[in-house]
Amino acid sequence: MVAEVVGDLSPFTVRFERIGRFPSVLYLAKPAEPFRRLTDDLASRFPDHPPYGGAFDVVIPHLTIAENAEAPLDAMAAEVAAALPIQRRVSNLEVLIQTADGRWHGHWRVPLGGRR
């Protein structure tokens, strides 16, 4: 079913140019599109499984660098900022699962553009 959602989305290049922060999270900010559209399409297809369990009214596309209130996030942000911009090709959707211990693990990958 996930493959049907991403089947028409062609691989694309993303450029990370800035760092963002949530209270205990450091992240690379993503350009909103096509991530927002992909998130909306998946949420529509799987309404019983909203992004982040429905905890947020607005989903901000991002790539988490660190999630830890005790981590030296300011120092980490300075190091990462020195390496920006970062550009990468996106050719797969990777599905992660969170286990009982709170850790995230790659579960499986779905290639973008698999249906043509």
N, C-alpha and C positions, 0 to 999 in steps of 0.2 A: 504494500500500500504506500509506503514512503517513496518507493521507486516511482510510483505513478505521479507523485507530487513534484519530484525533482527531474522527471524524465524530459521535460521540455525546457529546462533551464540549462543553457550552455555553460561550459566552464568559463571563468572570468578571472581577471586580475584585480587584486585588492591592494590598495596602498594605505598603510597606516602612517599618519603624519602627526598624531598627537596622543598624549596620555590622558586618561581620565581617572577619576577616583569616586568610589562609593565609600561609606565610612570605614570599612575594613578591607576594601578591595582596590587593587591597582590594576588598570586595564589599558589596552590599546583600543582607542576609539575607531570603530569601523565606519566607513561611509554607509549611510542608512540603506541605500539600495545596492544590491538586490536582497540584502539580508532581511530587511523589514518585510518585503513581499514574500520571501520564503517562509518567514516566521508566521505571517498571516495565513498563507496557504496551508501550512501544516496545522495551525490552530483550527482552521475551518474544517479540515479533513478529520481531525481528531479532537472534537470539542470537549470530550471528557478528560483531556490531558492538556490543559492550557500551559503556555510557557511559564516556568517557575511556579507551577501549581496554582496559577492565578493570583499570586501574592502581589503583583504590581499591575497598576492600571496601564502604564506605559512601559513597553519593553525597549530598552536602549541596546542596540546592537553593539557588541564589544567582544574583545578577546581577553579573557582574564589572564593576568600575569601572576598575581599573588592574591590570596584570600586568607588573611590572618591579621587580626587586630594587634598582635604582638610583633609583627614583622616591621622592619625599618622601611616602611613604604616610601617615605620621602627620599631616602638615600637610593632606594631601588629605582624610583622614578627618575632621579637625576642620571643614573647609569643608563637606563633605557632611552631617555631623551637624547643622549649623545649618539645613539645608534640609529635614530630616525632620519629619514623615513625608511620604512621597511615595506618592500613590495613582494607579493607572493601570488602565485597562480592557484586558484581554487578549482579543483576538478572533482571533488567528492564531498558528500555530506557525511560526517562521521557522527554516529549515534552513540552517545555516552549514557551509561547508567550509574546511578548513585547507589552504592551498597550500604548495608546496615551500619557500617563503620563510618559513614559520611564521606567516603572517598569516591571519586569519579573514575570510571574505567571505560575505555573504548569497547563498544559492544559489537558494532559492525559498520561497514562503509557502504555507501550507495553512490555510484558514479553519477555525476551530473550529465545531462544530455543523453541518457541511456535510451530514450525513446525518440526516434527520428523517423 
